[in-house]
Amino acid sequence: MLQAELIIKSGAHAGVHIPLPGTKCIIGRERDCHFRPQDDQISRHHCVIRFDGITYRVRDLGSRNGTFVNGRQIKSDVVLVPDDQIRIGSMTMQLFLSEQPPKSAAEADHLKQTDVLDGTTVHNSSLPKSSADTDQSFRLPDPRPQPSPKSE
């Protein structure tokens, strides 16, 4: 089973590893995003990373400051390969992929429930039907120092 994560390479959260959940990861500041960096240069719905069962792709969602892969601004879906650098706002992330076999019989059963419906749609009957069924989001704390309370 292909495992993917984003490793933050620059910005306030350098060194943090973000696992990519399921088949879609929306990145932005809005509450419904899977990954919510606190960066004023990142749009509410900035970009999406999708996994189609074979490849990972990134697409800008009409962000104000753009999405960049390996230094080039993207205008449409871009297939990602290991070690690609993705920059949004002041943050640069690196895609890390690893191949791992199922760790348990339950995980193997989970994989058996996965069907590729067409070239771009994957269905897994064991996954929640909507984001309301589970919160797999990853929110980074605000890197700006908080004012200390005044003592009287």
C-alpha positions in Angstrom: 0.0 0.0 0.0 1.4 3.4 -1.0 1.9 5.7 2.0 2.4 9.5 1.4 3.2 12.4 3.5 4.2 16.0 3.1 7.4 17.1 4.9 7.4 20.8 5.6 10.8 22.1 4.4 10.6 25.8 5.0 8.4 28.3 6.8 7.4 28.4 10.5 6.7 24.7 10.7 9.8 23.3 9.0 10.4 19.6 9.9 6.7 18.7 10.5 5.5 15.6 8.7 1.9 15.6 7.5 0.3 12.3 6.5 -1.9 12.5 3.4 -5.3 11.1 4.2 -7.2 8.9 1.8 -7.7 10.0 -1.8 -8.1 13.7 -1.3 -6.3 16.4 0.8 -7.5 20.0 0.6 -5.0 22.5 1.8 -6.1 25.9 3.0 -7.1 28.0 6.0 -10.9 27.1 6.0 -12.3 24.7 8.6 -13.3 22.1 6.0 -9.7 21.7 4.7 -7.8 18.6 5.7 -4.6 20.5 6.3 -4.9 24.0 7.7 -1.6 25.9 7.8 -1.9 29.3 9.5 -0.3 31.6 6.9 -1.9 34.8 5.6 -0.5 34.1 2.1 -2.4 30.8 1.9 -6.0 31.0 0.6 -9.0 29.6 2.4 -9.1 26.7 -0.2 -5.6 26.9 -1.7 -4.9 23.6 -3.4 -5.9 19.9 -3.4 -3.7 16.8 -3.6 -5.6 13.8 -5.0 -4.6 10.1 -5.1 -6.2 8.0 -7.9 -4.8 4.7 -6.7 -1.7 5.1 -8.9 -0.5 8.7 -8.9 -0.7 11.8 -6.7 -1.7 15.0 -8.4 -1.9 18.6 -7.2 -4.2 21.3 -8.4 -4.5 25.0 -7.5 -8.0 26.0 -6.4 -7.9 29.5 -7.7 -5.7 30.8 -4.9 -4.6 34.4 -4.8 -0.8 33.6 -4.5 -0.6 30.4 -6.6 0.7 26.9 -6.1 4.2 26.1 -7.2 5.8 22.7 -8.0 9.5 22.7 -8.2 9.6 26.4 -8.6 7.0 26.6 -11.4 3.5 28.0 -10.9 0.9 25.4 -11.9 -2.2 26.2 -14.0 -3.7 22.7 -14.1 -3.3 19.3 -12.5 0.3 18.2 -12.1 1.4 14.6 -11.4 3.7 14.5 -8.4 6.7 12.3 -8.0 8.7 11.6 -4.9 10.8 14.5 -3.6 8.7 17.1 -5.6 8.7 20.5 -3.8 5.3 22.1 -3.4 5.2 25.8 -2.4 2.1 27.6 -1.1 2.4 30.9 0.7 5.6 31.0 2.6 5.7 27.2 3.1 7.5 24.7 1.0 6.6 21.0 1.3 8.3 17.9 -0.1 6.3 14.8 -1.1 7.5 11.6 0.4 6.2 8.2 -0.8 6.8 4.8 0.6 5.4 1.4 -0.2 4.2 -0.5 2.8 2.4 -3.9 3.0 -0.8 -4.1 5.1 0.1 -4.4 8.8 -2.9 -6.4 9.8 -5.8 -8.6 8.5 -8.1 -5.7 9.1 -6.0 -3.4 6.8 -5.9 -6.2 4.2 -9.8 -6.4 4.4 -9.9 -2.6 4.0 -8.0 -2.9 0.8 -10.3 -5.6 -0.5 -13.2 -3.2 -0.2 -11.5 -0.7 -2.6 -12.8 -0.6 -6.1 -11.4 1.5 -9.0 -14.6 2.9 -10.6 -12.9 4.6 -13.5 -9.5 6.1 -14.2 -9.9 8.8 -11.6 -12.4 7.6 -9.1 -11.6 5.2 -6.2 -14.4 3.8 -4.0 -13.8 2.2 -0.6 -17.0 1.0 1.2 -15.2 1.1 4.6 -14.4 4.8 4.3 -16.7 7.5 5.7 -19.2 8.8 3.1 -18.4 12.5 3.8 -16.0 14.7 5.8 -18.8 15.1 8.3 -18.4 11.4 9.3 -14.8 12.0 10.5 -12.4 14.8 11.0 -9.0 13.8 9.5 -7.8 17.4 9.4 -4.4 18.5 10.5 -4.2 22.0 11.8 -0.8 23.6 12.4 -0.7 26.1 15.3 -0.2 29.8 14.5 3.5 30.4 14.4 3.2 34.0 15.5 4.1 34.6 19.1 1.0 35.2 21.3 1.0 38.2 23.5 1.7 37.3 27.1 -1.1 38.2 29.6 -0.5 41.5 31.4 0.1 41.0 35.1 -1.3 43.5 37.5 
